[in-house]
Amino acid sequence: MFKIIIPKNTFKELEKIDSDDQKLVFSKIQDLEKGIFTSDKALKGKHKGKFRKRAGNYRIVYLKENDILVITLIRIAHRKEVY
């Protein structure tokens, strides 16, 4: 089980999303909490070390710290804007 940290600015991004997509994003965040990382991709370039999880047309960008089982959500945004 992982601990999920959602910074204030990331939570504000989540609030701007419509309710149906919010539900999907929350279910994906619960998957992260349970340690389900299937089909997540490691990012490259300036985002190296971070991962992304698909949630419909939205992407959840996160940083996984294995030693202490903490996941910090970096960004939640539409796939056109996230990177």
Secondary structure, DSSP 8 states (H G I E B T S, - for coil): --EEE--HHHHHHHHTS-HHHHHHHHHHHHHHHHT--TT-EE--GGGTT-EEEEETTEEEEEEEEGGGTEEEEEEEEETTT--
